[in-house]
C-alpha cells in the first residue's frame, strides 16, 4: 500500500486544523475520504471544497469520539456500506494548559475520553475490520508533548504519553496481520487548537521559532502512509530535544522548568 489513490481513508477531527489539511491533500491525491468531527456544518464545508477543487469522493460522518456507542455505530455503518477501511487517521483531540492543582477534574476526564479512550476504541474496531484483509494502516496523531513533559501541561501530556504507549503496543500486536501503526508527533501547530489550549495567545508567540503549519504536518503524515515508519516527529529540533530528554532526564527537567518554560 504505497499510494493513497482510491484508498478508503477515515480522518477524525477533520473539520479544521490538521484534519482539514489532511482532507484537502488526500483529496488532491485521489483518496476516498470519510470525514468525521462533531460539527456537521464545518465537515460539509470541507467536503464541498474537496469536491469542487479535486472532484473527490467524500463521505461526511459526524462523530463525537468521546461517545463510545456513537463510535460503535459509526464503524458498523461505514464497514457495512464500504467494506475494508484502508487507513484510519485518529486526529481528533484537544488540550488545555493550566497548573494541575487548579485543574477541573471533569476536564481531565473529558480530555482522556477524547484524546485517549476514543482513539483506542476507534483503533480497536477499525483494526478488527482490517485484520481479515491482512492490510491497513492506523496513524495516531499524538504530540511531542507526549515525549517531553512541560509545566502546566500535565493532563495534555499525559494523554499524549498514553497515545504513544498504546500505539507502540498496538504496532507489535498488528505486525502479524500486516497492519501498520504510526504515531505522528508534531510540536506546536498554528491551528484553532490553541484557542482553547492557551486563549491568551502568548504560548504560540513565545515558541514561534518551532511552530508548524497544519499543511506541513499533513504533508509529513501522508508521506508515512503505507510505510513502516514507527513515528513521525517534527520539527527536527524538537525531535532531537525529545531524544536528549530521554538520555539526560535530570538536566532536561531543569531546562524545561526554567529556560524553556514558555507557558
Secondary structure, 3 states (H helix, E strand, C coil): CCCCCCCEEEEECCCCHHHHHHHHHHHHCCCEEEEECCCHHHHHHHHHHHHHHHCCEEEECCCCCCCHHHHHHHHHHHHHHHCCCCEEEECCCCCCCCCHHHCCHHHHHHHHHHHHHHHHHHHHHHHHHHHCCCCEEEEEECCHHHCCCCCCCHHHHHHHHHHHHHHHHHHHHHHHHCEEEEEEEECCECCCHHHHHCCCCHHHHHCHHHCECHHHHHHHHHHHCCCCCCEEEECHHHHHHHHHHHHCHHHHHHHHHCCCCCC
